[in-house]
C-alpha cells in the first residue's frame, strides 16, 4: 500500500513511522506508552488500514484512523495531542 503525503509525495506504508510518532507524542504529553501499548495500537491501526484494501491512502486518512484507535483504546488526551502534532 502506498501513502499519499500532504505535499503529494508517495511513499510505501510503514507502520514503524506511526509507532515512532506515537512514542514521541505520548512522551511530549508526559504520558509515555509502554511497548505493549504501542504494539497493540500499531496492530489495530495496521489491521484497520489493510482491511480497507486500498492501493493508495492519504496521510490525513491515516491520521484519522490513528486518532480513532487512540480514542477507542482510552487514550483520549494522547489522541488530541497526536492530531495536533501532525497538523
C-alpha angles and dihedrals in degrees: 000000000000128000122218106216124214091258092051098257117137122223137170114266109259119184089194089070090055092047090052093049090048090053092049097048094045089051091048092057091044093244101109118193122233117238087252091054091050094047094047092048092045091051092050092046094048093047091051092049095045094048088059085070094210127154091210131026129182120240090234090057090051090050090053091051092049092049091049092049091049091052092046090053091051098255096123096148092051090045090059092046091048091051091050092043093060100042 
